[in-house]
Amino acid sequence: MAGDFDHSDFVDPDFAGARRPAISPAAALAALAAQSGGSAGSRPPSRDQINEQVTAAQEALVRLKRQQEDLERERTQLEESRRRRLEFEQGREEMLAHLTRGVGILTEVEQSTRRDADHMARTLADLQAAMAKVSALNEQTWTADSYQTELTRALTTLENARMEWNSAQLRWARLSPSAMAESGAAVDASASRSGPGFETLVNGRTPAQWARLGLALTWPVALAVLLVGLGLAIALARR
């Protein structure tokens, strides 16, 4: 019985075909060409066959070139999309950083400016009140009996006004003598550029002229008040 065993009885054709080595497309074409050549009696290809092969090769090249162009176009679009996406992400982060910092800085400046404005409003109100009190001083209404009392009250008012003015100068640099001198020089220069009639007031006088005139008129009065005060102080000290 063992001598009658045939190995071909258990051979699976599909399994045997699957175990055959894979053939490359070039080898398949070569085998096909050899087969066609062998079927034709191993004769060389004719001119028509060569032309057909050339045409087929050209068409294949055209298709490959078109596919390459399509792939290049798709790659360019993808690169542009990636660049724009990167630009969007970087721009968003950059602007968020700038805007966050700017909002923080301006918020702090706005709060500081608001506090300065409140302080300036209070200082302005104090200066206006002091100016009203000083302007209300009128030695023409003093009598001989109330002269000493009115003079003491006037000097106290002036001292309080001077304290308010010194405090305002310490708080606001714009009220310092140098800053006020620069501001006055700028006003005078602007007035000279604008012409003599731009800021001319009553009787043809400019604000600077009125200021100098007021200083010239009030200086003797202030000096007299100071001398009287010193005289009274000396007299009281001698008693």
C-alpha positions as CSV (number, residue, x, y, z in Angstrom):
1,M,0.0,0.0,0.0
2,A,2.8,2.4,0.8
3,G,4.2,1.9,-2.7
4,D,1.0,3.1,-4.3
5,F,1.2,6.6,-2.4
6,D,1.3,9.6,-4.9
7,H,2.4,12.9,-3.5
8,S,0.4,14.8,-6.2
9,D,-2.8,13.6,-4.7
10,F,-2.5,16.1,-1.8
11,V,-1.2,19.1,-3.6
12,D,-3.4,22.2,-3.4
13,P,-3.1,24.2,-6.6
14,D,-4.1,27.5,-5.0
15,F,-1.6,27.0,-2.1
16,A,1.1,26.1,-4.6
17,G,0.3,29.2,-6.7
18,A,0.3,31.5,-3.6
19,R,3.8,30.3,-2.8
20,R,5.1,31.3,-6.2
21,P,7.4,34.3,-6.1
22,A,5.8,37.7,-7.1
23,I,6.6,38.9,-10.5
24,S,7.4,42.6,-11.0
25,P,5.5,44.7,-13.5
26,A,8.6,45.1,-15.7
27,A,9.2,41.3,-15.7
28,A,5.5,40.8,-16.6
29,L,5.8,43.2,-19.5
30,A,9.0,41.5,-20.6
31,A,7.3,38.1,-20.4
32,L,4.3,39.3,-22.3
33,A,6.5,40.8,-25.0
34,A,8.5,37.6,-25.1
35,Q,5.3,35.6,-25.3
36,S,3.9,37.8,-28.1
37,G,7.2,37.6,-29.9
38,G,7.3,33.9,-29.5
39,S,3.8,33.5,-30.7
40,A,4.8,35.6,-33.7
41,G,7.6,33.4,-34.5
42,S,10.2,35.5,-32.6
43,R,10.1,38.1,-35.3
44,P,11.2,41.8,-34.5
45,P,8.3,44.3,-34.0
46,S,7.0,46.1,-37.0
47,R,7.0,49.8,-37.5
48,D,3.3,50.0,-36.5
49,Q,4.0,48.1,-33.3
50,I,6.9,50.4,-32.4
51,N,4.7,53.5,-33.1
52,E,2.0,52.1,-31.0
53,Q,4.4,51.5,-28.2
54,V,5.9,55.0,-28.5
55,T,2.4,56.5,-28.5
56,A,1.5,54.5,-25.4
57,A,4.7,55.6,-23.7
58,Q,4.0,59.2,-24.5
59,E,0.4,59.0,-23.3
60,A,1.7,57.4,-20.1
61,L,4.2,60.2,-19.7
62,V,1.5,62.8,-20.2
63,R,-0.7,61.2,-17.6
64,L,2.3,61.0,-15.2
65,K,3.2,64.6,-15.8
66,R,-0.5,65.6,-15.2
67,Q,-0.5,63.7,-12.0
68,Q,2.8,65.3,-11.0
69,E,1.4,68.8,-11.7
70,D,-1.8,67.9,-9.7
71,L,0.4,66.7,-6.8
72,E,2.6,69.8,-7.0
73,R,-0.5,72.0,-7.0
74,E,-1.9,70.2,-4.0
75,R,1.4,70.4,-2.2
76,T,1.6,74.1,-2.8
77,Q,-1.9,74.6,-1.5
78,L,-1.1,72.5,1.6
79,E,2.0,74.5,2.3
80,E,0.1,77.8,1.9
81,S,-2.6,76.5,4.2
82,R,0.1,75.5,6.7
83,R,1.8,78.9,6.5
84,R,-1.5,80.8,7.0
85,R,-2.4,78.5,9.9
86,L,1.0,79.2,11.5
87,E,0.6,82.9,10.9
88,F,-2.8,82.8,12.5
89,E,-1.6,81.0,15.6
90,Q,1.5,83.2,16.0
91,G,-0.5,86.4,15.3
92,R,-3.2,85.5,17.8
93,E,-0.6,84.8,20.5
94,E,1.3,88.0,19.8
95,M,-1.7,90.2,19.7
96,L,-3.1,88.6,22.9
97,A,0.2,89.3,24.6
98,H,0.3,92.9,23.3
99,L,-3.4,93.7,24.1
100,T,-3.2,92.1,27.5
101,R,-0.1,94.2,28.4
102,G,-1.6,97.4,26.9
103,V,-4.9,97.0,28.7
104,G,-3.1,96.5,32.0
105,I,-0.8,99.5,31.5
106,L,-3.6,101.8,30.4
107,T,-5.9,100.6,33.2
108,E,-3.2,101.6,35.7
109,V,-2.6,104.9,34.0
110,E,-6.3,105.6,33.8
111,Q,-6.7,104.9,37.5
112,S,-3.6,107.1,38.3
113,T,-4.9,109.9,36.1
114,R,-8.3,109.7,37.8
115,R,-6.7,110.0,41.2
116,D,-4.6,112.9,40.0
117,A,-7.7,114.6,38.5
118,D,-9.5,114.2,41.9
119,H,-6.6,115.7,43.7
120,M,-6.3,118.5,41.2
121,A,-10.0,119.3,41.6
122,R,-9.6,119.6,45.3
123,T,-6.5,121.7,45.0
124,L,-8.2,123.9,42.5
125,A,-11.2,124.4,44.8
126,D,-8.8,125.3,47.7
127,L,-6.9,127.8,45.5
128,Q,-10.2,129.4,44.4
129,A,-11.4,129.7,47.9
130,A,-8.1,131.2,49.0
131,M,-8.2,133.6,46.1
132,A,-11.7,134.7,47.0
133,K,-10.7,135.4,50.5
134,V,-7.6,137.4,49.5
135,S,-9.7,139.3,46.9
136,A,-12.2,140.2,49.6
137,L,-9.6,142.0,51.7
138,N,-10.2,145.7,51.5
139,E,-8.4,148.0,53.8
140,Q,-10.7,150.9,52.8
141,T,-13.4,149.4,55.0
142,W,-11.2,149.2,58.1
143,T,-11.9,151.7,60.9
144,A,-9.4,153.1,63.4
145,D,-11.0,151.0,66.2
146,S,-10.8,147.7,64.3
147,Y,-7.6,148.4,62.5
148,Q,-5.5,146.1,64.5
149,T,-8.0,143.3,64.4
150,E,-8.7,143.6,60.7
151,L,-5.0,143.7,60.0
152,T,-4.3,140.6,62.0
153,R,-7.2,138.9,60.2
154,A,-5.9,140.0,56.8
155,L,-2.4,138.7,57.6
156,T,-3.8,135.4,58.7
157,T,-5.8,135.1,55.5
158,L,-2.6,135.9,53.5
159,E,-0.6,133.3,55.5
160,N,-3.3,130.7,54.9
161,A,-3.4,131.5,51.2
162,R,0.4,131.3,51.1
163,M,0.3,127.9,52.7
164,E,-2.3,126.7,50.2
165,W,-0.1,128.0,47.3
166,N,3.0,126.3,48.6
167,S,1.2,123.1,49.1
168,A,-0.2,123.3,45.6
169,Q,3.4,123.9,44.2
170,L,4.7,120.9,46.1
171,R,1.9,118.7,44.7
172,W,1.9,120.0,41.1
173,A,5.1,120.6,39.2
174,R,3.3,122.7,36.7
175,L,2.9,125.4,39.4
176,S,6.7,125.6,40.1
177,P,8.3,129.0,39.3
178,S,10.4,127.5,36.4
179,A,7.4,125.8,34.8
180,M,5.2,128.9,35.1
181,A,8.0,131.0,33.6
182,E,8.2,128.6,30.6
183,S,4.4,128.6,30.3
184,G,4.4,132.4,30.4
185,A,7.2,132.6,27.7
186,A,5.2,130.2,25.5
187,V,2.1,132.3,25.9
188,D,4.0,135.5,25.1
189,A,5.6,133.8,22.0
190,S,2.2,132.6,20.8
191,A,0.8,136.1,21.3
192,S,3.6,137.7,19.3
193,R,3.1,135.2,16.5
194,S,-0.6,135.8,16.5
195,G,-0.3,139.5,16.1
196,P,-0.9,142.4,18.5
197,G,-4.7,142.3,18.2
198,F,-5.2,138.5,19.0
199,E,-5.1,138.8,22.8
200,T,-5.6,142.5,23.2
201,L,-8.1,143.2,26.0
202,V,-9.6,146.5,27.4
203,N,-7.6,149.6,26.6
204,G,-5.3,147.7,24.2
205,R,-3.5,145.9,26.9
206,T,-2.4,142.2,26.7
207,P,-2.7,139.7,29.6
208,A,1.0,139.9,30.3
209,Q,0.8,143.7,30.5
210,W,-2.2,143.5,32.9
211,A,-0.2,141.0,35.1
212,R,2.8,143.4,35.3
213,L,0.5,146.3,36.0
214,G,-1.3,144.4,38.8
215,L,2.0,143.4,40.3
216,A,3.2,147.0,40.2
217,L,0.0,148.2,41.9
218,T,-0.2,145.5,44.6
219,W,3.5,145.4,45.5
220,P,3.5,148.7,47.4
221,V,0.3,147.7,49.3
222,A,1.8,144.3,50.2
223,L,5.0,146.0,51.3
224,A,3.1,148.5,53.4
225,V,1.1,145.8,55.1
226,L,4.3,143.9,55.8
227,L,5.9,147.0,57.3
228,V,2.9,147.8,59.4
229,G,2.9,144.2,60.7
230,L,6.6,144.4,61.6
231,G,6.0,147.7,63.3
232,L,3.2,146.3,65.4
233,A,5.2,143.2,66.3
234,I,8.1,145.5,67.4
235,A,5.8,147.6,69.4
236,L,4.2,144.7,71.1
237,A,7.6,143.2,71.9
238,R,8.7,146.4,73.6
239,R,5.7,146.4,75.8
